Amino acid sequence: FPYSWLLSQVKSGAGKNHFPGWFKGKTVVVANLTTGSGDQGATPYERDFPFSEVHLHLLNMLLTRQFLRDAKPAEMALTLVIPTVLLTVAALAGGPGLIVPTFAAVLAAYLITVQQAFNYSGIIFPVVNPVLALTFGLILLLATRFFIVDRERMRFLSALRACLPPQTVREIRQSPGRIPQLLEGHRKELSILFADIRCFSAFCQKADPLDVQRILSEYLTSMTEVIRNHGGTLDKYMGDGIMAFFGDGDHEGDGKEEARIEHQAANSVRAGIAMQKKMTELNTRWEGQGRETHLIRIGINTGIVTVGKMGTEHLWDYTVLGTEVNKAQRLESAAEPGGLLLARRTYALARNQSLLSDDLSAKTITLKGLGEHKDLYSIPPEMIAQISITSPPATGKGRGSKLKEKLTGLVQKSSNS
């Protein structure tokens, strides 16, 4: 009650008679709250807070036995362990896009819990130290993830890109738990490409080893880039030989299986043509450096193969197996240097994509170990020079005439030698 009001009540007759009853059985706190008095000061709630109200709160705690207490060790552990576990799980499950929102939610939940525990249970939880610990923990988790987890994951994915289709690598990055499922063996119709440098073993016997190493490095690097640019998967290097397959990263089903097979077969032929054109560029460079030029043979076959992880726990490879793979290798051995040799299905699929002409005649060739085949299609160097990879083949001498002349000269040189 204001002091002036109480004084007026005491002086009046009615108030004087009732005044003692107002305070009977009660504890009275008398305070001077006039401006400039010393019975008020700054608190966390207000700048000028009456200390008498502090006394009232203390009296209320004593009378109601509702005392404030510090949080017990078990309560402290619970409130600190849960946020830490949540942040750790977020750090392992996702990147900053998941960690930062989780941190904000955990911090808000902790502050609300601290406030509610104080208001309803009188439990005092520390605030500053846990908040600082969570903040520094967040920074440490992000730094650890960036410098250790993400960096190691990128190294792992980089290694996988060397032996797995791009689509498979993307699925592994999105769902690492699916690695066994993605690598298990399965049957699928793919296009298999083999490439080999003609008479390279004889060249190695007479050439300087460093020169062999440099030529092989340039050749394999250039051919690998061409294969990957056309959606192929590099299977392996076999000395100067290259094995690749096309179509494993494409999804099956949805009634578009034949379109998928046709698309990847055409891509394999585009890759073969591009490899021969790239080889012409390499030969031009090597000839200008005074080095010996080389020709490559390429064979492509399309058929059902077994694809997946092959080997043991000590050494394994993601590769393709089957008769159709052997046939592709035999096609490469029988191919004309500087040209391509295609199986009938590969040629038909590439022709449907308007990549090859319809008047290409079939050839009968005996493949080692597989007998005579009457339905093979050879693309000679002079025809490769006329084919545009991104459009239907040209007719006559166009912009590829110079390339054709170089290839023809290389073939004649090889025949004369």
C-alpha positions as CSV (number, residue, x, y, z in Angstrom):
1,F,0.0,0.0,0.0
2,P,1.3,3.6,-0.6
3,Y,2.4,5.2,2.6
4,S,0.3,8.4,2.0
5,W,-2.9,6.2,1.7
6,L,-2.1,4.3,4.8
7,L,-1.5,7.5,6.8
8,S,-4.8,8.9,5.7
9,Q,-6.6,5.7,6.7
10,V,-5.0,5.8,10.1
11,K,-6.0,9.4,10.7
12,S,-9.6,8.7,9.7
13,G,-12.0,7.2,12.2
14,A,-13.1,4.2,10.1
15,G,-9.7,3.4,9.0
16,K,-8.3,3.6,12.6
17,N,-10.8,1.0,13.7
18,H,-10.1,-1.5,10.8
19,F,-6.4,-0.9,10.4
20,P,-5.2,-3.5,12.8
21,G,-7.3,-6.2,11.1
22,W,-5.8,-5.6,7.8
23,F,-2.4,-6.9,8.9
24,K,-3.4,-9.5,11.4
25,G,-1.5,-12.7,10.8
26,K,0.5,-11.2,8.0
27,T,4.1,-10.3,7.5
28,V,4.5,-6.7,6.5
29,V,7.5,-5.3,4.6
30,V,7.9,-1.5,4.9
31,A,9.9,0.2,2.2
32,N,10.7,3.7,1.1
33,L,10.2,3.9,-2.6
34,T,10.4,7.7,-2.9
35,T,12.6,9.1,-5.7
36,G,16.2,9.1,-4.7
37,S,15.8,6.6,-1.8
38,G,18.3,3.8,-1.4
39,D,15.7,1.0,-1.2
40,Q,15.7,0.4,-5.0
41,G,18.4,-0.4,-7.6
42,A,19.3,-2.2,-10.7
43,T,18.5,-5.9,-11.3
44,P,18.6,-8.1,-14.3
45,Y,14.9,-7.2,-14.9
46,E,14.8,-3.5,-14.3
47,R,17.1,-0.6,-13.8
48,D,15.2,0.8,-10.7
49,F,13.7,-2.3,-9.0
50,P,12.3,-2.0,-5.5
51,F,14.3,-4.2,-3.1
52,S,11.2,-4.7,-1.0
53,E,9.9,-7.0,-3.8
54,V,13.1,-9.0,-3.5
55,H,12.4,-9.4,0.2
56,L,8.8,-10.4,-0.6
57,H,10.0,-13.2,-2.9
58,L,12.4,-14.4,-0.3
59,L,9.7,-14.5,2.3
60,N,7.4,-16.3,-0.1
61,M,10.0,-19.0,-0.7
62,L,10.5,-19.4,3.1
63,L,6.8,-19.7,3.8
64,T,5.9,-21.9,0.8
65,R,9.2,-23.8,1.0
66,Q,9.6,-23.4,-2.8
67,F,13.4,-22.9,-2.8
68,L,15.6,-22.4,-5.9
69,R,18.3,-25.0,-6.4
70,D,21.1,-25.7,-8.8
71,A,20.6,-28.5,-11.4
72,K,21.7,-31.9,-10.3
73,P,24.6,-33.6,-12.1
74,A,22.2,-36.1,-13.8
75,E,19.9,-33.2,-15.0
76,M,22.9,-31.3,-16.3
77,A,24.2,-34.4,-18.1
78,L,20.8,-35.0,-19.7
79,T,20.5,-31.4,-21.0
80,L,24.0,-31.4,-22.4
81,V,24.2,-34.9,-23.8
82,I,21.0,-34.7,-25.8
83,P,22.0,-31.5,-27.7
84,T,25.5,-33.0,-28.3
85,V,24.1,-36.2,-29.7
86,L,21.6,-34.4,-32.0
87,L,24.4,-32.1,-33.4
88,T,26.7,-35.1,-33.9
89,V,24.0,-37.1,-35.8
90,A,23.2,-34.0,-37.9
91,A,26.9,-33.7,-38.7
92,L,27.2,-37.3,-39.8
93,A,24.0,-37.4,-41.7
94,G,24.2,-34.2,-43.7
95,G,26.2,-31.1,-44.4
96,P,25.9,-27.5,-43.2
97,G,22.4,-27.4,-44.6
98,L,21.3,-29.8,-41.9
99,I,23.8,-29.0,-39.1
100,V,23.0,-25.2,-38.8
101,P,19.2,-25.6,-38.6
102,T,19.7,-28.4,-36.1
103,F,21.9,-26.2,-34.0
104,A,19.4,-23.4,-34.0
105,A,16.6,-25.8,-33.0
106,V,18.7,-27.3,-30.2
107,L,19.7,-23.9,-28.9
108,A,16.2,-22.6,-28.8
109,A,14.9,-25.8,-27.1
110,Y,17.7,-25.6,-24.5
111,L,16.9,-21.9,-23.6
112,I,13.1,-22.7,-23.4
113,T,13.9,-25.7,-21.2
114,V,16.0,-23.6,-18.9
115,Q,13.3,-20.9,-18.6
116,Q,10.5,-23.4,-17.9
117,A,12.6,-25.3,-15.4
118,F,13.2,-22.1,-13.5
119,N,9.6,-20.9,-13.6
120,Y,7.9,-24.1,-12.6
121,S,10.4,-26.2,-10.7
122,G,12.9,-23.6,-9.3
123,I,15.8,-25.4,-11.0
124,I,18.7,-23.2,-12.1
125,F,20.5,-24.4,-15.1
126,P,23.7,-22.7,-16.4
127,V,23.2,-20.8,-19.6
128,V,26.3,-19.0,-20.8
129,N,28.8,-22.0,-20.6
130,P,26.5,-24.5,-22.4
131,V,25.6,-22.0,-25.1
132,L,29.3,-21.2,-25.7
133,A,30.1,-25.0,-25.7
134,L,27.4,-25.7,-28.2
135,T,28.6,-22.8,-30.4
136,F,32.2,-23.9,-30.4
137,G,31.1,-27.5,-30.8
138,L,29.2,-26.5,-34.0
139,I,32.3,-24.8,-35.3
140,L,34.4,-27.8,-34.5
141,L,31.9,-30.2,-36.1
142,L,31.8,-28.1,-39.3
143,A,35.6,-27.9,-39.5
144,T,36.0,-31.6,-38.8
145,R,33.5,-32.5,-41.4
146,F,35.1,-30.2,-44.0
147,F,38.8,-31.2,-43.3
148,I,38.2,-34.9,-42.6
149,V,34.8,-36.4,-43.6
150,D,34.1,-34.4,-46.7
151,R,37.7,-34.5,-47.9
152,E,37.9,-38.2,-47.5
153,R,34.5,-38.7,-49.1
154,M,35.6,-36.7,-52.1
155,R,38.8,-38.8,-52.4
156,F,36.6,-41.9,-52.2
157,L,34.2,-40.7,-54.8
158,S,37.2,-39.6,-57.0
159,A,38.5,-43.2,-56.8
160,L,35.1,-44.6,-57.7
161,R,34.8,-42.3,-60.7
162,A,37.8,-44.1,-62.2
163,C,35.9,-47.5,-62.3
164,L,32.2,-46.9,-61.9
165,P,29.6,-45.2,-64.2
166,P,28.8,-41.6,-63.3
167,Q,25.2,-42.4,-62.5
168,T,26.3,-45.1,-60.0
169,V,28.7,-42.7,-58.4
170,R,25.9,-40.2,-58.0
171,E,23.7,-42.7,-56.3
172,I,26.5,-43.8,-54.0
173,R,27.0,-40.2,-53.0
174,Q,23.3,-39.7,-52.3
175,S,22.8,-43.1,-50.5
176,P,26.2,-44.6,-49.3
177,G,24.3,-47.5,-47.7
178,R,23.3,-48.7,-51.1
179,I,26.9,-49.5,-52.2
180,P,26.5,-53.3,-51.9
181,Q,23.3,-53.2,-53.9
182,L,24.7,-51.0,-56.6
183,L,27.8,-53.1,-57.0
184,E,26.1,-56.5,-57.0
185,G,26.2,-58.5,-60.3
186,H,23.3,-58.1,-62.7
187,R,22.5,-58.8,-66.4
188,K,22.1,-55.9,-68.7
189,E,22.4,-55.1,-72.4
190,L,25.3,-52.9,-72.9
191,S,27.7,-51.8,-75.7
192,I,31.3,-52.9,-75.2
193,L,34.3,-51.1,-76.8
194,F,37.8,-52.4,-77.2
195,A,40.7,-50.3,-78.6
196,D,44.3,-51.3,-79.3
197,I,47.3,-49.8,-80.9
198,R,48.5,-51.7,-83.9
199,C,52.0,-53.3,-83.5
200,F,52.7,-51.4,-80.3
201,S,54.6,-54.3,-78.8
202,A,57.1,-54.2,-81.7
203,F,57.4,-50.4,-81.2
204,C,58.2,-50.9,-77.5
205,Q,61.1,-53.3,-78.3
206,K,62.9,-50.7,-80.3
207,A,61.8,-47.4,-78.8
208,D,63.2,-45.6,-75.7
209,P,61.3,-46.6,-72.6
210,L,60.7,-43.0,-71.7
211,D,59.4,-42.3,-75.1
212,V,57.1,-45.3,-74.8
213,Q,55.8,-44.0,-71.5
214,R,55.1,-40.5,-72.8
215,I,53.3,-41.7,-75.9
216,L,51.2,-44.2,-73.9
217,S,50.3,-41.6,-71.3
218,E,49.2,-39.1,-74.0
219,Y,47.3,-41.8,-75.8
220,L,45.5,-43.2,-72.8
221,T,44.6,-39.8,-71.4
222,S,43.1,-38.5,-74.6
223,M,41.1,-41.7,-75.3
224,T,39.8,-41.8,-71.7
225,E,38.6,-38.3,-72.0
226,V,36.8,-39.1,-75.2
227,I,35.1,-42.2,-73.7
228,R,33.9,-40.3,-70.7
229,N,32.7,-37.3,-72.7
230,H,30.4,-39.8,-74.6
231,G,29.0,-41.3,-71.4
232,G,31.2,-44.4,-71.3
233,T,32.6,-46.2,-68.4
234,L,36.4,-47.0,-68.5
235,D,36.7,-50.6,-67.5
236,K,40.5,-51.1,-67.7
237,Y,43.8,-50.5,-69.4
238,M,45.5,-53.6,-70.8
239,G,48.9,-52.2,-71.8
240,D,48.1,-50.1,-74.9
241,G,44.6,-51.7,-75.0
242,I,41.4,-50.0,-73.6
243,M,38.2,-51.6,-72.6
244,A,35.0,-49.6,-71.9
245,F,31.3,-50.1,-71.8
246,F,28.3,-47.9,-72.4
247,G,24.8,-47.8,-70.8
248,D,25.3,-49.2,-67.3
249,G,24.5,-45.8,-65.7
250,D,21.2,-45.6,-67.5
251,H,18.1,-46.7,-65.6
252,E,16.0,-49.6,-67.0
253,G,12.3,-49.9,-67.2
254,D,9.5,-47.5,-67.8
255,G,8.9,-48.9,-71.3
256,K,12.0,-47.2,-72.7
257,E,14.5,-50.0,-72.6
258,E,15.0,-50.2,-76.3
259,A,15.4,-46.4,-76.5
260,R,18.1,-46.6,-73.8
261,I,20.0,-49.4,-75.6
262,E,19.8,-47.5,-78.9
263,H,21.1,-44.3,-77.3
264,Q,24.0,-46.0,-75.6
265,A,25.0,-48.0,-78.7
266,A,25.0,-44.8,-80.8
267,N,27.1,-43.2,-78.1
268,S,29.6,-46.0,-78.2
269,V,30.0,-45.6,-82.0
270,R,30.3,-41.8,-81.6
271,A,33.1,-42.5,-79.0
272,G,34.9,-44.8,-81.4
273,I,34.7,-42.3,-84.2
274,A,35.9,-39.5,-81.9
275,M,38.8,-41.7,-80.7
276,Q,40.0,-42.2,-84.3
277,K,39.8,-38.5,-84.9
278,K,41.7,-37.8,-81.7
279,M,44.3,-40.3,-82.8
280,T,44.8,-38.4,-86.0
281,E,45.4,-35.2,-83.9
282,L,47.9,-37.1,-81.8
283,N,49.7,-38.5,-84.8
284,T,50.0,-35.0,-86.3
285,R,51.5,-33.7,-83.0
286,W,53.9,-36.7,-82.7
287,E,55.0,-36.4,-86.4
288,G,55.8,-32.7,-85.7
289,Q,57.9,-33.8,-82.8
290,G,59.8,-36.3,-84.9
291,R,58.1,-39.3,-83.2
292,E,56.7,-42.4,-84.8
293,T,52.9,-42.3,-85.7
294,H,50.4,-45.1,-84.7
295,L,47.1,-46.4,-85.7
296,I,44.4,-48.0,-83.5
297,R,41.8,-50.6,-84.1
298,I,38.4,-50.4,-82.5
299,G,35.7,-53.0,-82.1
300,I,32.2,-52.5,-80.7
301,N,29.6,-55.0,-79.8
302,T,26.1,-54.7,-78.2
303,G,24.7,-57.6,-76.2
304,I,23.6,-58.9,-72.8
305,V,26.4,-59.2,-70.3
306,T,27.0,-59.7,-66.6
307,V,28.1,-56.4,-65.0
308,G,29.1,-55.7,-61.4
309,K,31.8,-56.2,-58.8
310,M,34.0,-59.1,-59.8
311,G,36.9,-60.5,-57.8
312,T,37.7,-61.1,-54.1
313,E,38.0,-59.1,-50.9
314,H,41.7,-58.7,-51.7
315,L,41.3,-57.4,-55.3
316,W,38.1,-56.6,-57.2
317,D,37.0,-54.7,-60.3
318,Y,33.7,-53.4,-61.5
319,T,33.6,-55.0,-65.0
320,V,31.5,-56.8,-67.5
321,L,31.7,-60.5,-68.4
322,G,30.2,-62.8,-71.0
323,T,30.4,-64.0,-74.6
324,E,29.4,-60.6,-75.9
325,V,32.5,-59.1,-74.2
326,N,34.7,-61.7,-75.9
327,K,33.1,-60.9,-79.2
328,A,33.9,-57.2,-78.8
329,Q,37.5,-58.0,-78.2
330,R,37.6,-60.3,-81.3
331,L,36.1,-57.5,-83.3
332,E,38.9,-55.2,-82.3
333,S,41.5,-57.7,-83.3
334,A,39.9,-58.0,-86.7
335,A,39.2,-54.3,-87.3
336,E,41.1,-52.3,-89.9
337,P,43.8,-50.0,-88.5
338,G,42.3,-46.6,-88.3
339,G,38.8,-47.9,-88.5
340,L,35.9,-49.5,-86.6
341,L,34.4,-52.9,-86.8
342,L,30.8,-53.2,-85.5
343,A,28.5,-56.1,-84.7
344,R,25.2,-56.2,-86.6
345,R,23.1,-55.0,-83.6
346,T,25.4,-52.1,-82.9
347,Y,25.4,-51.0,-86.5
348,A,21.5,-51.2,-86.6
349,L,21.1,-49.2,-83.4
350,A,23.5,-46.5,-84.5
351,R,21.9,-46.3,-87.9
352,N,18.5,-45.8,-86.2
353,Q,20.1,-42.7,-84.6
354,S,21.0,-41.4,-88.1
355,L,24.7,-41.7,-87.2
356,L,25.6,-44.2,-90.0
357,S,24.4,-44.5,-93.5
358,D,22.0,-47.3,-94.6
359,D,24.1,-48.5,-97.5
360,L,27.0,-49.9,-95.5
361,S,27.4,-53.5,-96.7
362,A,27.9,-56.4,-94.3
363,K,31.2,-58.3,-94.2
364,T,32.1,-61.9,-93.5
365,I,35.0,-62.2,-91.1
366,T,36.3,-65.1,-89.1
367,L,36.7,-64.2,-85.4
368,K,39.2,-66.1,-83.4
369,G,37.5,-68.7,-81.2
370,L,34.0,-67.6,-82.4
371,G,33.9,-68.8,-85.9
372,E,32.7,-67.1,-89.1
373,H,30.4,-64.1,-88.8
374,K,28.6,-62.8,-91.9
375,D,26.9,-59.8,-90.3
376,L,29.8,-57.5,-89.4
377,Y,30.1,-53.9,-90.5
378,S,33.4,-52.1,-91.1
379,I,33.8,-48.3,-91.0
380,P,37.1,-47.5,-92.8
381,P,39.2,-44.5,-92.1
382,E,38.0,-42.6,-95.1
383,M,34.4,-42.9,-94.0
384,I,35.2,-41.9,-90.4
385,A,36.7,-38.7,-91.8
386,Q,33.3,-37.8,-93.3
387,I,31.1,-38.6,-90.3
388,S,30.0,-35.8,-88.2
389,I,29.5,-37.0,-84.6
390,T,26.6,-34.7,-83.8
391,S,24.8,-34.9,-87.1
392,P,24.0,-37.4,-89.9
393,P,27.0,-38.5,-92.0
394,A,28.1,-36.1,-94.7
395,T,28.2,-37.1,-98.4
396,G,31.4,-36.3,-100.3
397,K,34.4,-34.2,-99.3
398,G,33.5,-31.6,-96.7
399,R,35.3,-30.1,-93.8
400,G,36.6,-33.6,-92.9
401,S,38.6,-34.0,-96.2
402,K,41.9,-33.0,-94.6
403,L,41.4,-35.5,-91.8
404,K,40.5,-38.1,-94.4
405,E,43.7,-37.5,-96.3
406,K,45.8,-37.8,-93.1
407,L,44.1,-41.1,-92.1
408,T,44.4,-42.5,-95.7
409,G,48.1,-41.6,-95.7
410,L,48.7,-43.3,-92.3
411,V,46.9,-46.5,-93.6
412,Q,49.0,-46.5,-96.8
413,K,52.2,-46.0,-94.8
414,S,51.3,-48.8,-92.5
415,S,50.5,-51.1,-95.4
416,N,53.8,-50.3,-97.1
417,S,55.7,-51.0,-93.9
